[in-house]
Amino acid sequence: MPSVPSVLVVDDDAAQRRLLTSALGARCRVTAASSAEQALECIAQSPFDLLILDIEMPGMSGLELLEEVRRSHPAQRCVVVSGALGEERASWLAARGVPYLLKPYRIRALVDLVAATLSGEEGRGAADRTPGA
């Protein structure tokens, strides 16, 4: 039986953490962190197959967290889910091979992107602006 992938969701918005945990919980072992700093503590305790990061958070941003994690774990798989993603940030993510979704997004788009990222088949910069659950 294949192992269940471990996912760390990092978002300061409690509703988003609950939504992501609910959407992925049947397929993945999900841990949630409310800040980048809390995420670093989680990562220090246990490795994760995938990190799902918001960008705009108090304290350390999701992009700063991504840089910090990749310094010590260069192959760490990440997906960014954010409502604040301009052209410069999208280019920055694409240059690092990090796929993203824009809020609001369809749950199916998120689940598909997570599955593709975990299998190594993710598209680069796959933005989705379609609302819905």
C-alpha angles and dihedrals in degrees: 000000000000117000119256111251117244118228129188114205113201116190132132090215110089093203091055091048090052092046093050093044091050094045094050102030096094092055104030143034099248127200120184129210125187096207142024089248091055089047091056089054090051092048091050089056099045138000120246129210091218139013120207109200137191113208106212109062134138112265113003113022125228090252091053089048090051091053092047094049094045091053090065099025107032094176095051110135115228139177123194120215111185146147091208108066120132128181093271093053092044089054091047091053093045091052088056095044094247116147120213145191125208121228124273095047137159115260089227090056090052094047091048093048092048091049092048093047093049090050093046094246100107122141115235115252096355099180119188121190098175113119125219144086 
